[in-house]
Amino acid sequence: MSDRSTNESIYAFQKFMRCAVGTDSIDQSATLCHEPSAWSLAMQLGYGAATNPVKDVLNSRTIIVVGSNMNETHPVIAAYVKRAAKQGTHLIVVNPIHTELARYAEYELLIRPGTDVVLFSAMAKYIIDMGWYDKEFISKYTEGFDEWVRSLGAFTLDFVEKITSVPREIIREVARLYALEKPSMVMWTLGITEHENGTENVSALINLALLTGNVGKPGAGLMPLRGQNNVQGGADVGCAPGRLPGYQPLMDPEVRKRFEDAWRCRLPSFIGFRSTEMIDMARRGLIKMLYIVGENSIRSHPDSKAVAEALSKLEFLVVQDIFLTETAEYADVVLPAASAALEDYGTFTNTERRLQLTRKVVDLPGSARPDWWVFIELARRLGYDMSFSDSDGIMRDLPGWRQYLVA
């Protein structure tokens, strides 16, 4: 499911697949970009989203931007960061390549690709060795501190300089600024999440913030910059294997019962597969059918040739999109979709968890229909009433959906 769809459509999709089709093998495009962010933040902080509003960077004394060419990908947020730097905030840019934002930076760390965890671990070790960590914050709000400290033993500055190619003097100074020139903010995007160890990269950044008490205060926090316009909303409404809306675990008996009572259906009793796993299984003939909504998998997944081979081996492929993409050319059935930005009503959730309303601007062309409408109609034909009452797409019968509660 594409994260360019509305919250309503993504919610309807995961409910349709779980209740009408009976599978938990559902996924969103965030798996390929920011799933490591959502997962790590949810596991370590309790909620898989940014901890601060975007404007809060103007309250920061130190900002570290990691793996992001935000001037090109997130220009509005980049404007706030540049403004903060011009006002005297210490700006540190960590990236394997030189970016335009580095012109405003006090330090630019041209790190060797794939060595981010090593760098962040070295910073944490140096902060601990110098006694700059926030002992009171750690005592009140963290657990497992001593065990984690022991795991940092190998990350000496000499070792890390060789691995990352960042001079030790710069590592020392960046660690000092982040730990002492507070409040400090860390921002990152696909440059550290689209890695084999993307979750570990994000976890290392969260540990740095917890170590120094840079969470839960104005100007201090963690800000993942999303890859598509509704990656945050897609994660919030439960379009991922094993996670129901609100990040509630599918396999928890109490959670399952609450959802089954509310949705009047039997939920799958297993955790499904990620999209990358589905492609691999289709290639090996273990999956016979796929339903792809709004995503050009041949372009977005790794190894286009392997994806095309997997799609060609399917017995039945349905693609729902506004364009005839390379992926749609392999489809047995193509369902014409509506543009979420122009031809549908609904909401998106941005990086700072702000809900943004989109309204219909033009009439639907031909037989195109909104994504949510298609899922409701398919569910009806399979004998399941999804009971979304509002004909224009805002699900008024879901009280509390803005908080992503069961409804």
N, C-alpha and C positions, 0 to 999 in steps of 0.2 A: 504494500500500500504506500502510495506516495505521500510524503510529508508536505506536499504543496496543496493538499486537500484541507478542507475545514475540519475543525474539531468534531462537528456533527457527523460528517461523512466517515471520518476515521473511527469514531465511536460506533457508528452503525455497522461498519465493516467488521470490527472485531466481535460485535454481538451476533451478527449474521453468521459468521464462520463458526463461532462456538456453539450457538444455540440451534441454528437451522442446519448447518452442515455437520457439526459435531466434531470439529477438529480444533486443536490449539496450535497447529502449525500455521501461524500468522506472523507477519513481521512488517516492519515499516522501513523506510530507507535510512532511518537513523542508525540502523545496524552498521551501515557502511560509513557513517561519519561520527555521530556523537553518542552512540550507545555506551562507549567507555565512560563518558562524562556522566550520563544519567545514572548508570549502574554504580560507579564509584561514589558519587555524591549521595545517592540514596543509601548506600551501605554504610558510609562513614559519617554522614551528617543527618540522615533521615529523610532527605527530600532531594530528588534528582534534578535540581535546577540551580540557576544562579542565586547567590545569596544576597545580592544587592541590586538596586535599580541602576541603570546605565549612568545617570547623572551623578551618581555617588562617586565616580572617579574624580570629580572635582574636589572632593574632600580628602583624597588620598595624598600622602606625602611621598609614597613610592609606588610605582606601577611597573609590574613585570608583564610583558607581552610575549607569549611563547607560541611558536609555530603558526604565526598568523601574518598574512599580508593584508591587514584590515583596511588599508587605504583603498584597496581594490574590491575586497569582499564585503566589508562592513563600513562604508564610508561615513555614515552618521556617527557611529560609535568612535571611529577614528578621529572625527572632528572634536569630540569631547576629550579624547586622550591628548591630542595635540594642544588643545586649549589648556589642559592641566599642566603639560610640560612647559608651555610658555609662561605659566604662572609660577613656575619654580619647582614643580613636582619632579622627583627623580624618576626618569623613564629608562627602563632597561628592556632591550629587545633581544630575544633569543631566537635565532633562526639560522638554518644552514645557508641561506642566501641573503644577500643584501636587499632590503625593502625600503620603500620611500619613507616609511615611518621612522626608520633608523636615523634620518636627518635630524630628528627632534630628540634623539636618545642621548643620555649621558654615557651609557655603555651599550655597545652592540656585541653580543656574543655569537660569533659565527661557528656554531656548534657542528660537530661531525654528525651526519644524519644517523638517527637511531640510538643516540647516546644520552637522551634526555634524562632518563632515570638516574644514570650515573652522576650527572651534573647536580640534579636536585638532591640526591642523597649526600653528595659531598658538601653542599651548602648546609644541609641539616646537621651533618657531623661537625662542621666547623662552628656553627652556631652553638651547638651543645658544648664543644670543647672550650669555647670562649665564655660560656655561662650566660649567653644572651637570650636563652629561651624563657618563656613565661611560666614559671613554676606554679603560680597560683591557678592560672587557666588550665594547665595540664592536670593538676590535682582535682579540679572541680568537674572538668568536662571531657576527659579522655580516659582511656583504659589501654592496658598493654604497653605502656610507655617504656618500661625497662627492657622488655623483650625486643621492642623495635630498636632501641638504642644499640643493643648488642648486634643487631643485624647490619649496622652501619660501619662496623669495625674496619672493613676492607677499603672503604672509600676515602683513602688519604688523598691529599691534594696532589702529591706526585703521581699517583696512579691515575687520578681523574684527569689531570692535564694531558697525559699520554693518550687516554681513551677519547676524550672529547675535543682535543686540540684547543681548549680554552685556557689561557695562561692562569696559573694559580693566583697571581696577584689580583686579577679581575674577579675570580671566584670569591676570594676573600672580601673584596670591596662590595660586590653585589650581595653577598650574604649579610654583611654588616648593615647595608642600607635597608634591606628587607626586614631585618630583625630589630633594628634600632630606630630607623627613620619611619615611624609608624604614624598613622595607619597605612597599611600596605595592601595593595590589590594585585591579584594575578588574573590575567586574561589569556585564553588560549582558544585554538580552533583546530581544524583538521590536520594541521601540521604535526600534532602529537597524538591524535586519536586514531587516524587511519594507519595504524601500525599494528604489527602482530602483538606488541606489548602496550597497546593503547591504554588499557585499563590500568596497568602499572604506572604509566606516565602520569595519568590524572591522579591516581592514588598518592604518588610521591608529592605532587603539588598540594594536595589536601593535607598531607602530613606536615609539610612546611608551614602551612597556615595555622594548623592546630598547635604546632610546636611554639610558634611565636605569638599566639593569641590573636591572630589576624582574621578572626571570624566573629560575626555578630555585632559589629560596631560600625558607625558611619565611616565610610572610606576604606574599610577593611573587609576583604572577602575574596570570593572565588567566582569568576565569571566565564563560563563557556560560551563562545560565540557560535551560534548554530549554523549548520551547513545549508539548510533550506528554511523557508519562512515559517513552517509549523512543526519543526522537529520537537520542540518542547511540548506542544499540545499533543502530538502523536504519542509521545511517551506517557504523558499524564493520563490519557484516556484508555490506556491499557492495550495498545496494539503491539504486543510483544509476547513471545512464548512464556507461559508461566506467570505472567503478571496481568492481573485484572485492573480496571480503572483505579486510579489512586495508588498504584504500585502495590496493590494488595495481592498476596501470593495465592495462586490458583490451588495449590495443594494443601492449603490450610483448611481443615474441615469446617471451622466456624465461618471463615470467609466464603467458602464454597456454598454453604447452606444459605447464607445471607443473599448471595447473588442468585442462586437457583430459585429462592422464594420470590425475589423481586422480578426476575426475568421469566419465571414460569417455564423453566427448561432444565434439562440435565446437562451439566457442564462436562467437558472431556475430563477423563480421570488420568491424564498424562500430560506432561510438558512437551510441547511440540518442538519443531525445528526452526532454526534461523533461516533467513533467505539464502545465505551462503551455503548452508547445509542442504537446503532444498535443491539448489542448482547442482550440487555435487551428486546428490542421490538421484536426481533426474538423469544425469549423465550416465549413471551406472544402472539405470533402468528400475530403480527402487521406488520412484514416484511416477505415477502415470498421468496426473493432471495438475495443472497450475492455473491460478486465477491472479493475473497481474493487473493492478489498478494504478494508472498514472505514472508508471515507472518504465523507463527504457533500460531494462536490465542488461542488455548487450553492451550498453555504454557505461552504466553505473557500477556493474560488478567487475571484479578482477578477471582478466583473461577473457576477452570478448569471444575468441574462438571457442573456448570451452563452454561458455554460456550458450552460444549458438548451437553447438553440438548437443547440449542438454535439452534445449527447446525442441530441436528437431526429433528427439527420441520420445517426446511425450505423446501419449495417445490422444490427449485433448488439452488444448491451451486456449484460455479466454483472456483477451486483453481489453481493458476498458481505458480509453484515452481520448484526448482531444486531437491528437495527430496520429497518422499512420507511421509509427516509428519503426526502426529496424526490428524491434521485438515484436511489434504487431504484425509484421510480415510473416511471422511463423505461426500466427494464431489460426485456430479453426473458426473462432468466432471473435469479431471485433465489435465491442459495444461503444457507440459514440457518447462521450462524456461531455459534461458542461464545464466551462472554465470557472473555477472557484472565484477568480478575481472579477469576472465580468457578468456571468450568467447564473449566479447562485447567491443565496443568502447564507450567512454563517459567520463563524468566528475563527480567528487564529490566535495563538498564544505566542508572544514574542520572547526574545531572550530573557527579558526581565519579568516574565510571567504576566505581562499585561495583555488582557483580552482585547482584541481589535475586531470590530464588526465590519463585515463586507456586505454590500447590498447589490442586488441585481441591477445591471446597467443596460443590458440589451436582451432581447428575447432569444430563447434557445433556437439554434439553427436545426432545421430538419427534425430528425428523430432523436437528437441528443437529449440526455436527461442528467440531472445532478446525480453524483455518486450515491448519496444517501437514498434517493428515490429508487435506484436500481436495486440496492440491497434489500430494501423493504419489500419490493415487488418479488424478487427472487425468493425471499423468505416465505412470503405468502404462498407462492406456488409450491414450496416444499412443505407447506402445512404448518408454518410457524408464524404467529402474529406478533410482529415487533412492536405494535402499538405506539407508533410515533404519530401523533395526531395533527401536527401543524403542517399544512400542505406546502408551505413555502420553505420548510427545512429547519426552522428553529424548533427544537424538540421541547415544546412547552410542557409535555407530560413528564419531564425528567426534573423534578424539583431538586435543586442543589447541584445540578450538573456543573455549574461554574466552579464548585469546589471538588469536582470529580468524585462525588460520593455515589453510592449505589442508589439507583432510582428506578 
